[in-house]
Amino acid sequence: MQWKVAILLLVTVCAGTSHAADLDFSSAADFTRMEILLKDDQGAHPDLVQLSVTLAPEAAARAKTTSREALGQPLNLSINGQHVSTTTVHSELGELLRIVMPRHVAKSLLPTLIE
């Protein structure tokens, strides 16, 4: 199965005069599948945690619309009310996302994903 994966990398974005778009997901309502890669010593960034999710149809439509409208602009991503990353949108998002975050963010987010 081929996966079209949009990668959201944690980046520091200068606010400037542009307003960042916001995309907030609820793991209980918006994710139909979640996988967490906690450690990958051979990976490009072994100090980061990867959360791979499959979005529910409504959440995928929301992500697609929000990302299309924010092309070239910053996007704030939150899960369960917790800010996870801010990145510049380079392409339209689909139903499969790989969200990369520092360990300290993952540590505070993980309990909310299990509830």
Beta strands, then each sheet from edge to edge (+ up, - down):
strand 1: 6-8
strand 2: 21-25
strand 3: 31-37
strand 4: 48-55
strand 5: 74-79
strand 6: 82-88
strand 7: 96-102
sheet 1: 1+ 7+ 4- 3+
sheet 2: 2+ 5+ 6-
end
